[in-house]
Each structure stands twice: as structure tokens, then as C-alpha cells.
Amino acid sequence: MASTDLPIEILRKLDSATNPPLLSSSAFPNVEPTVLKGALDSLHSREMVKYKTIDREVAVLTEEGSGIAQDGSHEAKVYEAVCNAVEGLKISDLPGIVGTASAKVGQGKAFKEGWIKKEGDRLIKKAESINDVTREQLTIIKKTHTYPDAKVLADLKKRKLVVMQKRISFEIEKGPKFALEIVKEETDLTAEMLASGDWKEKTFKPYNFTAKGALTTSGALHPLMKVRHEFRNIFFEMGFTEMDTSRFVESGFWNFDALYVPQQHPARDLQDTFYTSDPVAASMPTGPDGKVLQEYWDNVRAVHENGKFGSIGYRYPWSPDESLRLVLRTHTTAISAGMLHKLAENPGPARFFSIDRVFRNETVDATHLAEFHQVEGVIADYNLTLGDLIGFMEKFFAKMGVHKLRFKPAYNPYTEPSMEIFGYHEGLKKWVEIGNSGMFRPEMLESMGLPKDMRVHGWGLSLERPTMIRYKVSNIRELLGHKVDLDFIENNAAVRLDK
């Protein structure tokens, strides 16, 4: 039946129905529910019909169940094969007669029902006649899609002879404007209708105030950017200034040496860091006026080689060439080092933050990529203590909805003391690492020219991990890269970290 003829057919069957409401399951057994609903909605909008949707589960025979309803159960086939053998049936011959599946399942069932028995290597008939109950049960289900005994139905489902399927049907009744003819409804009132007066004889389609407009093509913020926006708001609320993070390529000086990372540190190996091949090296570090930062350069060298500002140093021959090698920055702390050096020109309390990409030569797996985003915060002030850092961390992460924190001693080349930060995740019901923190070393800060009594807190965490937790993403490759589902990007909800 064509979909254009279906509304007329519904009206005709409804008009001739002797016992309303009209049941779609009997009146239109071969029409898809979605097609039928479309026709009913069209008639309902004209107030020609009323209908009610009925959702129910029905029992449907599987392929095996249909075969049993048609040809008999496995046990009945075994019994018949044994009856046809005059001197009994050899057990080894049974699969060739009834099939492997029927022999395997039906033999045990026939024994259990007491239909056959075993003598030696043969099967012989024990019951004079049988009643194939399974076939009868499946025949009833095939006709009615149900069975009165729930225990029997459950057993047939367990034997995978029956499955439950959701069926949608409709109870249809006449509406206040029921008619056998569908009058064309006009959708526009035109100037010609007004001029001629034809509008008086026309039937207009009612305006649907609840109809949804067509979806418009538009851009969408990536989940990472939504979480990033929330982090930025938290930092701004707490009085931080955002740092310029536009330099993806840094010299080893700013990325490692200025942060008191020794030149033999594993982080500087090729398997952990991306080095550029053209150009290979940077020029000497310079200030805003373009002059080489010679004093700072010499301080950093002295701290590494022999120690200075109270430090004994690493005591190795420091290489200027190694310090000038260009790398894809491995952390945004390189940006923080540059900002702290600028702060040394006019020392005073300051708060900085940054959120941007960093690059590491990682093996890509479900939780690691070669590039990711780092969230970093820095607080500079006089006479700060470790207790101040812990107190601030509790306030900062509380704004993210994390109220239970633990701190574990850790090692970082540029902070001492250092702490890993763990938060209790209410969803996962366990403690998870959420960041790293510490107080920048005096030899690092005094090399820049910062006052001796000025202390600097620093901490960082990834942007990807809280995003994955917030949006329940288990594989980071579903969040970034060519495997990302664009529907997920377009339809994901906004985020509030404290909710």
C-alpha cells in the first residue's frame, strides 16, 4: 500500500469498524509502525482521528523455534527415528538420520521424558506414544505471540527457541472532524485569495506552535574547549593573568636549563622530546629590548656547573650548544620561566596561568598522545610557605567540584618541595592523580634576579583527563584525532566543573 493511500485506508477501516477502537495490529498487520504513525499524525493534526500508542513485548520464534513448530521437536525426531528402527537404532547412526543438532539435544531430552532407553550400543523405544509438547507450545506462540504459563515461556527463551521483541501498535478512534474525504488544507494566505474572496471557502492548516525548526548548520565548540573555558573562568575569578603561550618551539634554555633541569636528564633524550631539524639551534636569549641576557645566562650556567645562590649545583660541564637546541615545548612551565624573569624587573605579588598544547615523544595509546594540553598556574609573593600552597590547592580544586585532596611527596628538578595531588573521584569511587605541584627552587628564582625572600608556587594538570572524566570518554583517541565522532562534538553538553 502506498503511503499516500494509507490515510484514506485508515478512515475507511475506521468507518466500517463495528467495535471501536480500531486496533492497528489486526487492521494493518503488514504496515511498519513508523509509516502508520506518520499517517495517523497527519490525520490527528486535522482532528479527523484520535489514537493511543501501545508498547508491548511479544514472543517471537527464533529460526530454530520456527523449524520445531513446523517439523517437530528434536526429541520427537529422535523418538521417531528409534521407532522406525525395527531392532533398535545404533547410537552412532543417530546423527546421520536426524542431524547432529537434533541428535545432541533430542537424545537427552527423549531420555528425560522416558520415551527411549539404551540397551548396549542401541537405542530402543520405551513409550508406546508421545505428545510433542514443545511443538504445541511453539505453535501457540507463533499464532498469539504469547503463552499463558510464564515459566514455560522463560524455559523456551532459555533454550533460545523464543525471543522477546518490542512491538508498537495503535488504538484508533474517530476524531471530532472525522470524514471519509481529506480536504486539502492551505498553508499560505495569498494576496490573490484576499482579492478574490476565495479565502472564505478555503480550509487552512492550523499553525503548529510546538513544531521544532529545521536544524541549521553551525560550528560547535570541542569538549576540550568547553572545559578550557571553565578553567579560564576559575583562574580569572581568583585574580590570575593569562600568559601568552603562542610559542610552540622553545630553546632548551627556557624549556630545561632555566628550570634547573640537568642536561643529562632523561626528559631531554630523543625518545622523550621532539627536536627541530631546521633550524637546529636558537640564538642567545634576549630581553624585550633585544639585548642578550648575558648575566642571566651566566647565572644559569654557574648554577648547573658549580652551584650558586646556596646551591652546590649538578657539577658537570654545561654545554651552551645543548642549551640552544630547539625543541617542541614539553611543558608550559617554559612560558612561566619567561614570565618570572620579566617579573624580576619589577618584583611584586603576581598570579599567572596558561592553558595550551605541549608535545612529548610518547607512545600513543588509550590514555596518551604525542601532544596534549597543560593547565598551569603560578603564584609569586613574599614569604610563601608550603602550607599556603596546600591551602590554595584546596580552594582551586573545590571550584572544580573536587573537595577531597591528598598530597604525596614527589621530585621535580625545578621545585622543592614537590607534591603530587590526588583527588577522590565520586563517580569512580577511588583516588586519582589530578596534578603536580611544588615551590620553585631558590637557585632558579635568584638566577633571574628575583628577591631572596620571594617565593613562587607552581602547579599543573592536563586538560584531557578532566575532560575525559566529565564526558565519560575512556579512550583519548575518541576525544582527539581522526577517530572522533563529529556528532559527539556537535551535541555534547556544556560543562560546569563544580556540578
BAVOPA-820783 format. One record per residue (C-alpha): residue number from 1; residue in one letter; x, y, z. Coordinates in Angstrom, 2 decimals, padded with zeros to 5 digits. Layout:
BEGIN
R vexse zapa      xx      yy      zz
R   NUM    A       X       Y       Z
...
This chain:
BEGIN
R vexse zapa      xx      yy      zz
R     1    M  000.00  000.00  000.00
R     2    A  001.41  003.41 -000.96
R     3    S  001.95  005.81  001.92
R     4    T -000.28  008.39  000.14
R     5    D -003.22  005.93  000.17
R     6    L -002.75  004.93  003.83
R     7    P -004.65  007.87  005.44
R     8    I -007.72  007.15  003.25
R     9    E -007.49  003.44  004.10
R    10    I -007.34  004.27  007.83
R    11    L -010.51  006.39  007.52
R    12    R -012.36  003.67  005.59
R    13    K -011.46  000.88  008.04
R    14    L -012.31  003.11  010.99
R    15    D -015.71  003.93  009.44
R    16    S -016.53  000.26  008.90
R    17    A -015.25 -000.90  012.32
R    18    T -018.05 -002.49  014.36
R    19    N -016.27 -002.41  017.73
R    20    P -014.13  000.70  018.06
R    21    P -011.38  001.46  018.81
R    22    L -009.70  000.06  015.70
R    23    L -006.58 -002.00  016.54
R    24    S -003.73 -001.42  014.10
R    25    S -002.20 -004.83  014.85
R    26    S -005.20 -006.53  013.23
R    27    A -006.23 -003.85  010.73
R    28    F -002.73 -003.11  009.37
R    29    P -000.53 -006.12  010.29
R    30    N  001.93 -005.55  007.42
R    31    V  002.44 -001.79  007.77
R    32    E  005.56 -000.56  009.57
R    33    P  004.68  001.28  012.82
R    34    T  006.70  004.35  011.80
R    35    V  004.83  004.62  008.48
R    36    L  001.48  004.12  010.18
R    37    K  002.28  006.72  012.84
R    38    G  003.13  009.27  010.14
R    39    A -000.29  008.80  008.56
R    40    L -002.03  008.92  011.94
R    41    D -000.21  012.14  012.89
R    42    S -001.35  013.72  009.64
R    43    L -005.00  012.80  010.34
R    44    H -004.68  013.76  014.03
R    45    S -003.46  017.25  013.12
R    46    R -006.72  017.68  011.16
R    47    E -008.71  016.35  014.16
R    48    M -010.05  013.55  011.96
R    49    V -008.81  010.76  014.22
R    50    K -007.58  010.21  017.77
R    51    Y -005.13  007.47  018.60
R    52    K -003.25  005.95  021.52
R    53    T  000.15  004.28  021.27
R    54    I  000.54  000.85  022.87
R    55    D  004.03 -000.50  023.58
R    56    R  004.24 -004.18  024.45
R    57    E  006.68 -007.06  024.36
R    58    V  005.73 -010.08  022.27
R    59    A  007.24 -013.53  021.98
R    60    V  008.68 -014.36  018.56
R    61    L  010.06 -017.69  017.41
R    62    T  013.71 -017.92  016.51
R    63    E  014.81 -019.76  013.36
R    64    E  015.26 -022.93  015.39
R    65    G  011.89 -022.43  017.09
R    66    S  010.14 -021.95  013.73
R    67    G  011.69 -025.20  012.48
R    68    I  010.37 -027.07  015.53
R    69    A  006.87 -025.60  015.13
R    70    Q  006.85 -026.83  011.53
R    71    D  008.66 -030.20  011.68
R    72    G  008.60 -031.26  015.33
R    73    S  010.99 -031.04  018.27
R    74    H  014.46 -032.58  018.40
R    75    E  013.33 -035.21  020.93
R    76    A  010.31 -036.14  018.78
R    77    K  012.61 -036.64  015.77
R    78    V  014.85 -038.91  017.85
R    79    Y  011.84 -040.92  019.07
R    80    E  010.53 -041.29  015.51
R    81    A  013.95 -042.45  014.27
R    82    V  014.15 -045.05  017.05
R    83    C  010.60 -046.26  016.27
R    84    N  011.48 -046.72  012.59
R    85    A  014.42 -048.96  013.50
R    86    V  012.98 -052.48  014.00
R    87    E  015.83 -053.86  016.11
R    88    G  016.74 -050.57  017.78
R    89    L  018.94 -047.77  016.50
R    90    K  022.71 -047.71  016.91
R    91    I  023.71 -044.55  018.78
R    92    S  026.45 -043.82  016.24
R    93    D  023.87 -043.84  013.41
R    94    L  021.54 -041.28  015.05
R    95    P  023.29 -038.04  013.80
R    96    G  023.14 -039.28  010.21
R    97    I  019.37 -039.74  010.45
R    98    V  018.13 -036.75  012.45
R    99    G  021.11 -034.39  012.10
R   100    T  023.90 -033.58  014.54
R   101    A  022.00 -030.81  016.35
R   102    S  018.83 -032.87  016.86
R   103    A  020.87 -035.91  017.94
R   104    K  022.79 -033.93  020.54
R   105    V  019.83 -032.07  022.04
R   106    G  016.98 -034.52  021.36
R   107    Q  018.63 -037.67  022.73
R   108    G  018.98 -036.30  026.26
R   109    K  015.50 -034.80  026.23
R   110    A  013.95 -038.07  024.97
R   111    F  015.72 -039.99  027.77
R   112    K  014.46 -037.43  030.33
R   113    E  010.87 -037.74  029.07
R   114    G  011.09 -041.54  029.24
R   115    W  010.44 -042.02  025.51
R   116    I  013.52 -044.13  024.76
R   117    K  016.05 -046.25  026.61
R   118    K  019.51 -047.60  025.97
R   119    E  020.43 -051.26  025.56
R   120    G  024.08 -051.85  024.79
R   121    D  025.06 -049.58  021.94
R   122    R  021.49 -049.20  020.72
R   123    L  018.51 -047.00  021.46
R   124    I  015.10 -048.67  021.71
R   125    K  011.56 -047.38  022.16
R   126    K  010.25 -047.19  025.72
R   127    A  006.94 -045.28  025.35
R   128    E  004.21 -046.53  023.04
R   129    S  003.21 -042.99  022.05
R   130    I  004.32 -039.44  022.79
R   131    N  002.88 -035.95  022.93
R   132    D  005.24 -033.37  021.36
R   133    V  004.59 -030.64  023.95
R   134    T  007.38 -028.34  022.76
R   135    R  005.94 -028.23  019.24
R   136    E  002.46 -027.49  020.60
R   137    Q  003.78 -024.68  022.81
R   138    L  005.70 -023.06  019.95
R   139    T  002.70 -023.36  017.63
R   140    I  000.58 -021.42  020.13
R   141    I  003.27 -018.74  020.48
R   142    K  003.58 -018.47  016.70
R   143    K -000.12 -017.64  016.45
R   144    T -000.63 -015.49  019.57
R   145    H  002.89 -014.15  020.30
R   146    T  002.45 -015.08  023.94
R   147    Y  001.93 -018.07  026.25
R   148    P -000.20 -018.28  029.40
R   149    D  002.43 -020.06  031.50
R   150    A  005.30 -017.64  032.24
R   151    K  007.54 -020.49  033.47
R   152    V  007.19 -022.33  030.15
R   153    L  007.89 -019.12  028.23
R   154    A  011.03 -018.49  030.31
R   155    D  012.24 -022.04  029.63
R   156    L  011.74 -021.63  025.86
R   157    K  013.66 -018.34  025.99
R   158    K  016.46 -020.08  027.87
R   159    R  016.58 -022.76  025.15
R   160    K  016.79 -019.91  022.59
R   161    L  013.65 -021.06  020.81
R   162    V  011.83 -017.80  021.61
R   163    V  012.97 -014.18  021.90
R   164    M  011.07 -011.16  023.19
R   165    Q  010.62 -008.23  020.83
R   166    K  009.11 -004.79  021.34
R   167    R  006.00 -004.20  019.23
R   168    I  004.27 -000.85  018.78
R   169    S  000.56 -000.74  017.89
R   170    F -002.18  001.86  017.96
R   171    E -005.78  002.13  019.16
R   172    I -007.55  004.40  016.65
R   173    E -010.85  006.26  017.14
R   174    K -012.84  008.85  015.20
R   175    G -011.98  012.49  015.85
R   176    P -014.37  015.47  016.05
R   177    K -013.82  016.28  012.34
R   178    F -013.94  012.70  011.07
R   179    A -014.81  012.34  007.37
R   180    L -014.06  009.88  004.58
R   181    E -012.59  012.60  002.39
R   182    I -009.43  014.52  003.19
R   183    V -009.88  018.17  002.30
R   184    K -006.76  019.95  001.10
R   185    E -005.56  022.47  003.67
R   186    E -003.94  025.67  002.53
R   187    T -000.75  026.72  004.25
R   188    D -000.47  030.30  002.94
R   189    L -002.91  033.17  002.76
R   190    T -002.07  034.84 -000.57
R   191    A -002.89  038.26 -001.98
R   192    E -004.94  036.61 -004.75
R   193    M -007.15  034.85 -002.15
R   194    L -007.77  038.13 -000.38
R   195    A -008.57  039.96 -003.63
R   196    S -010.98  037.32 -004.93
R   197    G -012.51  036.37 -001.59
R   198    D -011.62  032.69 -002.12
R   199    W -010.08  032.56  001.36
R   200    K -013.62  032.32  002.79
R   201    E -014.12  028.92  001.18
R   202    K -010.64  027.56  001.88
R   203    T -009.58  025.33  004.77
R   204    F -006.37  026.48  006.35
R   205    K -003.90  024.28  008.16
R   206    P -003.66  025.28  011.84
R   207    Y -000.39  026.90  012.87
R   208    N  001.73  024.48  014.87
R   209    F  003.32  026.48  017.67
R   210    T  005.10  023.40  019.06
R   211    A  006.87  022.40  015.84
R   212    K  010.66  022.49  016.00
R   213    G  012.53  024.49  013.41
R   214    A  014.92  022.88  010.98
R   215    L  018.38  022.39  012.37
R   216    T  020.82  024.93  010.98
R   217    T  024.38  024.05  010.12
R   218    S  026.70  025.67  012.62
R   219    G  030.03  025.26  014.29
R   220    A  030.47  023.65  017.69
R   221    L  032.98  024.02  020.48
R   222    H  035.10  020.93  021.09
R   223    P  034.62  019.41  024.58
R   224    L  038.23  020.33  025.38
R   225    M  037.48  023.97  024.61
R   226    K  034.42  023.92  026.86
R   227    V  036.42  022.58  029.78
R   228    R  039.22  025.04  028.92
R   229    H  036.71  027.91  029.07
R   230    E  035.58  026.75  032.52
R   231    F  039.19  026.58  033.75
R   232    R  039.87  030.10  032.44
R   233    N  036.84  031.40  034.33
R   234    I  038.13  029.81  037.54
R   235    F  041.54  031.42  037.10
R   236    F  040.07  034.84  036.32
R   237    E  037.77  034.62  039.38
R   238    M  040.87  034.03  041.51
R   239    G  042.75  037.05  040.17
R   240    F  045.11  035.41  037.67
R   241    T  046.55  036.93  034.48
R   242    E  046.76  034.74  031.38
R   243    M  050.23  034.24  029.90
R   244    D  051.00  034.41  026.18
R   245    T  051.54  030.81  025.06
R   246    S  051.95  031.37  021.31
R   247    R  055.47  029.85  021.13
R   248    F  055.26  026.12  020.46
R   249    V  059.00  025.96  019.75
R   250    E  061.36  026.87  022.60
R   251    S  065.10  026.72  023.13
R   252    G  066.48  024.16  025.53
R   253    F  067.49  027.12  027.69
R   254    W  063.93  028.16  028.52
R   255    N  062.44  024.66  028.33
R   256    F  065.07  022.94  030.51
R   257    D  068.10  024.92  031.70
R   258    A  066.24  027.90  033.17
R   259    L  064.13  025.37  035.10
R   260    Y  067.22  023.72  036.60
R   261    V  066.75  020.50  034.55
R   262    P  070.22  019.00  034.04
R   263    Q  071.42  018.38  030.51
R   264    Q  071.77  014.64  031.24
R   265    H  068.13  014.35  032.38
R   266    P  066.13  011.56  030.61
R   267    A  063.47  014.13  029.62
R   268    R  065.99  015.62  027.18
R   269    D  066.52  012.32  025.33
R   270    L  065.22  011.92  021.78
R   271    Q  062.76  009.24  022.88
R   272    D  061.03  011.76  025.16
R   273    T  061.40  015.10  023.33
R   274    F  060.86  016.36  019.77
R   275    Y  063.83  018.38  018.49
R   276    T  063.60  020.50  015.33
R   277    S  065.87  019.72  012.36
R   278    D  065.64  023.10  010.58
R   279    P  066.67  025.29  012.25
R   280    V  068.55  023.22  014.78
R   281    A  069.52  025.93  017.26
R   282    A  068.22  029.20  018.68
R   283    S  070.17  032.39  019.23
R   284    M  071.16  033.57  022.70
R   285    P  068.18  034.55  024.92
R   286    T  067.34  038.23  024.71
R   287    G  065.18  040.67  026.66
R   288    P  062.36  042.92  025.38
R   289    D  064.98  045.47  024.26
R   290    G  066.75  042.85  022.12
R   291    K  069.86  042.74  024.30
R   292    V  071.36  039.36  025.18
R   293    L  070.57  038.28  028.73
R   294    Q  074.23  037.63  029.47
R   295    E  074.04  037.92  033.26
R   296    Y  071.08  035.54  033.44
R   297    W  072.82  033.16  031.03
R   298    D  075.93  033.16  033.22
R   299    N  073.89  032.62  036.39
R   300    V  072.11  029.61  034.90
R   301    R  075.42  028.14  033.74
R   302    A  077.01  028.67  037.16
R   303    V  074.07  027.07  038.99
R   304    H  074.31  023.98  036.77
R   305    E  078.09  023.59  036.77
R   306    N  079.30  024.53  040.27
R   307    G  076.29  025.86  042.15
R   308    K  075.32  029.39  043.17
R   309    F  072.80  031.15  045.42
R   310    G  073.28  028.49  048.09
R   311    S  073.15  025.52  045.71
R   312    I  076.05  023.11  045.11
R   313    G  074.87  022.58  041.51
R   314    Y  074.94  019.39  039.44
R   315    R  078.73  019.57  038.93
R   316    Y  079.02  018.72  035.25
R   317    P  080.39  020.62  032.23
R   318    W  077.38  022.60  030.99
R   319    S  077.10  022.84  027.16
R   320    P  075.88  026.11  025.57
R   321    D  075.14  024.23  022.32
R   322    E  072.84  021.82  024.15
R   323    S  071.08  024.76  025.81
R   324    L  070.36  026.42  022.43
R   325    R  068.85  023.33  020.73
R   326    L  065.28  023.99  019.58
R   327    V  062.53  021.73  020.89
R   328    L  058.77  021.50  020.73
R   329    R  058.00  022.63  024.26
R   330    T  057.43  019.72  026.63
R   331    H  055.57  021.84  029.20
R   332    T  054.16  025.33  029.54
R   333    T  056.45  025.86  032.54
R   334    A  058.90  027.22  029.94
R   335    I  056.43  030.11  029.48
R   336    S  056.21  030.54  033.26
R   337    A  060.01  030.84  033.46
R   338    G  059.94  033.68  030.93
R   339    M  057.17  035.48  032.84
R   340    L  059.03  035.16  036.15
R   341    H  062.17  036.61  034.52
R   342    K  060.11  039.62  033.39
R   343    L  058.66  039.90  036.89
R   344    A  062.23  040.26  038.25
R   345    E  062.44  043.69  036.56
R   346    N  059.68  044.97  038.87
R   347    P  059.21  042.37  041.66
R   348    G  055.87  042.11  043.39
R   349    P  052.98  039.74  044.07
R   350    A  051.67  038.20  040.85
R   351    R  049.44  035.38  039.63
R   352    F  049.83  033.86  036.15
R   353    F  048.18  030.96  034.36
R   354    S  048.33  029.28  030.96
R   355    I  046.38  026.58  029.11
R   356    D  047.90  025.37  025.86
R   357    R  049.47  022.49  023.95
R   358    V  052.68  020.72  024.83
R   359    F  054.47  017.96  022.95
R   360    R  056.20  014.78  024.12
R   361    N  057.51  011.79  022.20
R   362    E  055.01  009.41  023.82
R   363    T  053.75  006.06  022.54
R   364    V  050.12  006.66  021.55
R   365    D  047.62  004.53  023.48
R   366    A  044.20  004.87  025.14
R   367    T  045.45  007.47  027.63
R   368    H  048.47  009.09  025.91
R   369    L  049.01  011.24  022.82
R   370    A  052.14  012.88  021.46
R   371    E  050.51  016.26  022.11
R   372    F  048.17  017.33  024.87
R   373    H  047.09  020.41  026.80
R   374    Q  048.62  021.52  030.08
R   375    V  046.86  023.71  032.63
R   376    E  049.40  025.62  034.70
R   377    G  049.22  028.19  037.46
R   378    V  051.97  030.25  039.14
R   379    I  051.74  032.44  042.26
R   380    A  054.59  034.74  043.25
R   381    D  054.62  036.53  046.62
R   382    Y  056.83  037.21  049.61
R   383    N  057.38  034.63  052.37
R   384    L  055.02  031.99  050.93
R   385    T  055.07  028.55  052.56
R   386    L  054.13  025.02  051.60
R   387    G  051.03  025.40  053.75
R   388    D  049.95  028.33  051.58
R   389    L  050.27  026.10  048.50
R   390    I  048.18  023.32  050.06
R   391    G  045.53  025.80  051.17
R   392    F  045.33  027.34  047.73
R   393    M  045.09  023.90  046.07
R   394    E  042.08  023.09  048.25
R   395    K  040.33  026.30  047.15
R   396    F  041.30  025.86  043.50
R   397    F  040.13  022.26  043.15
R   398    A  036.98  022.96  045.18
R   399    K  035.91  025.22  042.31
R   400    M  036.26  022.14  040.08
R   401    G  034.00  020.11  042.37
R   402    V  036.88  018.17  043.99
R   403    H  036.72  018.57  047.78
R   404    K  038.81  015.62  048.99
R   405    L  042.54  016.03  048.32
R   406    R  045.67  014.15  049.26
R   407    F  049.27  015.23  048.70
R   408    K  052.19  012.89  048.11
R   409    P  055.87  013.95  048.17
R   410    A  057.43  013.88  044.70
R   411    Y  060.54  015.01  042.83
R   412    N  060.78  017.72  040.18
R   413    P  064.12  019.27  039.14
R   414    Y  062.76  022.83  039.43
R   415    T  060.57  022.58  042.56
R   416    E  061.47  021.66  046.12
R   417    P  059.44  020.58  047.98
R   418    S  057.26  018.94  045.30
R   419    M  053.90  017.22  045.66
R   420    E  051.66  015.05  043.53
R   421    I  047.98  015.93  044.02
R   422    F  045.33  013.21  044.33
R   423    G  041.58  013.82  044.38
R   424    Y  038.77  011.46  045.34
R   425    H  036.58  010.89  042.31
R   426    E  032.98  010.38  043.42
R   427    G  031.99  008.76  040.13
R   428    L  034.85  006.26  040.02
R   429    K  034.83  005.84  043.83
R   430    K  038.61  005.97  044.05
R   431    W  041.58  008.34  044.42
R   432    V  043.06  009.54  041.11
R   433    E  046.12  011.67  040.41
R   434    I  044.97  015.08  039.20
R   435    G  048.10  017.23  039.18
R   436    N  051.64  018.04  040.21
R   437    S  052.85  020.98  042.26
R   438    G  055.71  022.48  044.23
R   439    M  057.67  025.57  045.24
R   440    F  060.21  026.77  042.68
R   441    R  063.81  026.30  043.83
R   442    P  065.65  029.40  045.14
R   443    E  068.61  028.87  042.75
R   444    M  066.15  029.02  039.82
R   445    L  064.43  032.21  041.05
R   446    E  067.50  034.10  042.26
R   447    S  069.23  033.40  038.92
R   448    M  066.51  035.54  037.34
R   449    G  067.08  038.39  039.79
R   450    L  064.02  037.85  041.97
R   451    P  064.40  038.91  045.63
R   452    K  065.69  036.30  048.07
R   453    D  062.50  036.38  050.18
R   454    M  060.16  035.98  047.19
R   455    R  058.63  032.52  046.83
R   456    V  056.77  031.04  043.87
R   457    H  054.16  028.29  043.87
R   458    G  053.60  026.31  040.69
R   459    W  051.21  023.52  039.76
R   460    G  049.88  021.87  036.65
R   461    L  047.48  019.27  035.33
R   462    S  046.35  018.07  031.93
R   463    L  043.19  019.35  030.25
R   464    E  042.40  015.99  028.66
R   465    R  041.94  013.98  031.87
R   466    P  039.18  016.12  033.44
R   467    T  037.51  016.34  030.01
R   468    M  037.52  012.55  029.63
R   469    I  036.11  012.14  033.13
R   470    R  033.47  014.82  032.58
R   471    Y  032.25  013.38  029.24
R   472    K  032.83  009.70  030.17
R   473    V  035.39  009.09  027.42
R   474    S  037.60  006.06  028.10
R   475    N  039.91  006.33  025.08
R   476    I  041.68  009.63  024.43
R   477    R  041.71  008.83  020.69
R   478    E  037.92  009.26  020.72
R   479    L  038.45  012.79  022.03
R   480    L  041.22  013.91  019.65
R   481    G  042.29  012.71  016.22
R   482    H  040.75  011.07  013.17
R   483    K  038.56  008.67  015.18
R   484    V  036.49  011.43  016.77
R   485    D  032.72  011.15  016.26
R   486    L  031.57  014.51  014.86
R   487    D  028.08  014.01  016.32
R   488    F  029.72  013.81  019.75
R   489    I  031.47  017.13  019.09
R   490    E  028.28  018.84  017.90
R   491    N  025.90  017.52  020.55
R   492    N  027.95  017.39  023.77
R   493    A  026.62  019.44  026.63
R   494    A  028.14  022.50  028.23
R   495    V  030.20  021.86  031.36
R   496    R  030.37  023.13  034.92
R   497    L  033.30  021.57  036.75
R   498    D  031.73  022.12  040.17
R   499    K  028.48  020.37  039.24
